[in-house]
C-alpha cells in the first residue's frame, strides 16, 4: 500500500475499470498500481462499488477490461448482479472481466466467463493477453 503512485501512462495500452465489491482496498490497490505501471489507464471505482457501477463506468469510458476485487462472501453474492448489469449495458463479449480476491477462485471465474488472477503480476499478464486479442 505504501508503494508510490505510478504516473499516468502517456499512451495507454488499454483502459481498465477497477474496483472492489467490498470494503477491502489493499488487494485492489496493488493490482491497480501494477496495471498502471504496465501502461493501462485505470478508472478506479474504489471500495464497495455497486454491481451496476462497473458496467455503467465501463460503457462511459469505453473500457477494455473490468477488474473486480472480491474478498468477502457477501461481495461474492453480488457477482450475478454485476454480470447482469454488464450484459444489460451491451458489454458482454466486448469487455473482458477479470476477478480476483480471497473469496473467489478460478472455478468462480469460469462460471461467469471471466479471467481469474491470484496475484497482481498475474492480473497484469491476463490484462495484456486480453488487450492483444
Backbone torsions as a table, in degrees:
resi	resn	phi	psi	omega
1	UNK	NA	-30.0	-177.2
2	UNK	-79.3	-3.5	179.8
3	UNK	-58.5	138.3	-179.4
4	UNK	-62.0	144.4	178.4
5	UNK	-68.5	122.6	178.5
6	UNK	-69.2	154.0	177.5
7	UNK	-70.9	157.9	175.2
8	UNK	-64.6	135.8	178.2
9	UNK	-67.4	137.4	-179.1
10	UNK	-71.1	-40.2	178.3
11	UNK	-127.0	81.4	-175.3
12	UNK	-58.6	143.3	178.0
13	UNK	-86.1	-9.1	178.8
14	UNK	176.6	169.2	180.0
15	UNK	-117.0	130.5	-179.3
16	UNK	-119.3	127.0	168.7
17	UNK	-94.1	121.2	-174.7
18	UNK	-127.5	143.5	177.7
19	UNK	-170.8	174.3	177.9
20	UNK	-116.9	137.1	176.4
21	UNK	-80.8	-3.0	-177.3
22	UNK	-131.5	-179.4	-177.6
23	UNK	-79.7	-1.9	-175.6
24	UNK	-83.6	108.3	-175.1
25	UNK	-97.7	-20.0	-175.2
26	UNK	-57.7	-49.8	179.3
27	UNK	-61.1	-41.7	179.6
28	UNK	-62.9	-42.7	-179.4
29	UNK	-63.9	-39.2	178.5
30	UNK	-63.2	-43.9	179.5
31	UNK	-68.4	-43.0	-179.1
32	UNK	-58.6	-47.8	-179.0
33	UNK	-64.9	-37.9	178.7
34	UNK	-67.3	-41.1	177.1
35	UNK	-63.7	-40.5	179.6
36	UNK	-63.9	-44.3	177.9
37	UNK	-60.8	-32.9	-178.3
38	UNK	-79.7	-4.5	175.6
39	UNK	107.2	11.3	178.1
40	UNK	-93.4	140.4	170.1
41	UNK	-79.8	126.6	-177.0
42	UNK	-114.7	124.0	175.0
43	UNK	-101.3	111.1	-172.1
44	UNK	-94.6	119.6	177.1
45	UNK	-89.0	-5.3	178.6
46	UNK	77.9	-153.7	-179.4
47	UNK	-102.0	162.4	-179.6
48	UNK	54.6	35.5	177.1
49	UNK	-68.8	142.0	179.5
50	UNK	-79.6	155.8	-177.9
51	UNK	-55.8	-43.4	-178.4
52	UNK	-70.6	-26.1	-178.5
53	UNK	-62.6	-36.7	179.7
54	UNK	-59.3	-48.7	-178.6
55	UNK	-66.7	-44.6	-178.2
56	UNK	-59.7	-48.6	-177.9
57	UNK	-69.7	-39.0	179.6
58	UNK	-61.9	-39.8	178.8
59	UNK	-68.7	-42.3	-178.4
60	UNK	-60.6	-41.4	-175.2
61	UNK	-101.5	5.7	-179.6
62	UNK	55.6	50.8	-177.1
63	UNK	-69.7	152.1	174.0
64	UNK	-90.7	-31.3	-172.2
65	UNK	-137.6	142.3	169.0
66	UNK	-114.3	119.5	-179.7
67	UNK	-112.7	125.0	-172.8
68	UNK	-124.6	127.0	176.3
69	UNK	-95.6	127.3	-175.9
70	UNK	-132.8	105.1	-173.2
71	UNK	-117.0	1.8	177.9
72	UNK	-134.0	155.2	179.2
73	UNK	-67.4	-30.1	176.6
74	UNK	-62.8	-44.0	178.7
75	UNK	-66.3	-36.5	179.1
76	UNK	-58.7	-33.8	179.2
77	UNK	-66.3	-16.1	179.2
78	UNK	-86.3	-5.2	-177.8
79	UNK	-59.6	-47.7	179.9
80	UNK	-58.6	-39.8	178.7
81	UNK	-65.3	-38.9	178.9
82	UNK	-65.1	-44.5	179.9
83	UNK	-65.9	-36.3	176.4
84	UNK	-64.2	-40.5	179.2
85	UNK	-65.9	-38.8	178.1
86	UNK	-63.6	-43.9	179.1
87	UNK	-66.3	-43.6	-179.9
88	UNK	-62.5	-30.2	179.5
89	UNK	-81.0	-1.0	-179.9
90	UNK	77.1	22.1	-175.5
91	UNK	-100.4	-8.0	-178.9
92	UNK	-62.3	127.3	-178.4
93	UNK	84.8	-10.7	179.5
94	UNK	-104.7	-28.7	-178.9
95	UNK	-118.9	133.7	176.6
96	UNK	-81.9	131.7	176.7
97	UNK	-103.8	130.6	176.6
98	UNK	-122.2	134.7	175.8
99	UNK	-125.9	155.7	175.8
100	UNK	-166.2	166.6	178.5
101	UNK	132.6	171.0	-173.7
102	UNK	-65.7	-24.1	-174.2
103	UNK	-95.1	-2.3	-177.5
104	UNK	-127.8	161.6	176.8
105	UNK	-140.8	-177.4	-177.0
106	UNK	-57.7	-38.8	179.7
107	UNK	-62.1	-38.8	177.3
108	UNK	-62.3	-41.8	-179.6
109	UNK	-65.5	-46.2	179.9
110	UNK	-59.4	-40.2	-178.2
111	UNK	-60.7	-27.1	-179.0
112	UNK	-110.6	4.2	179.8
113	UNK	74.8	30.8	-179.0
114	UNK	-109.6	168.8	173.0
115	UNK	-93.6	151.6	-179.9
116	UNK	-125.6	132.4	175.7
117	UNK	-127.7	137.4	178.6
118	UNK	-91.6	-25.9	-176.5
119	UNK	-128.8	166.6	177.8
120	UNK	-67.7	-33.0	176.9
121	UNK	-64.7	-41.4	178.1
122	UNK	-65.7	-37.5	178.3
123	UNK	-61.6	-42.2	178.9
124	UNK	-64.3	-44.8	180.0
125	UNK	-62.1	-42.7	178.9
126	UNK	-64.1	-42.6	-179.8
127	UNK	-63.8	-42.4	179.0
128	UNK	-64.0	-40.9	177.8
129	UNK	-64.7	-42.6	179.9
130	UNK	-62.2	-40.3	-179.3
131	UNK	-68.2	-35.0	-176.9
132	UNK	-73.5	-12.6	-178.9
133	UNK	-87.0	NA	NA
